[in-house]
């Protein structure tokens, strides 16, 4: 439903700004959060009357991030540089 892509996007975008010394820690934290979510899925599933309601409930956290990505996440500075848009890349880095 999109949660997997959301986690990958967050990690890749964050990796550009945190540097190599923190990348392993953030990757492990992301994996731990994913594991906790998977563990919590079983008790939530017991409370749901069917698979459709479970799918809806499990998609809501990812759906909450859609406005955040659309409004708050800038383009990758590396991508902007690769496209020859150095001025925009500098603005993104200054904003961060």
BELMO-V568472 format. One line per field, one symbol per residue. ss: DSSP state (a for helix, b for strand, c for the rest). psi: psi as a letter, one per 40 degrees, with the letter a starting at -180 (. if undefined). burial: + if it has 16 or more other ideal C-beta (glycine too) atoms within 10 Angstrom, else -. A space follows every 50 residues. Layout:
ss = ???
psi = ???
burial = ???
This chain:
ss = ccaaaaaaaaaaaaaaaacaaaaaaaaaaaaaaaaaaaaaaaaaaaaccc aaaaaaaaaaaaaaaaaaaaaaccccaaaaaacccaaaaaaaaaac
psi = eeddddddddddddddddiddedddddddddddddddddeddddddeidi dddddddeedddddeddddddehiihddddddefgdddddddddd.
burial = -----++--++-+------------------------------------- ---+---+------+----------++--+-------++--+----
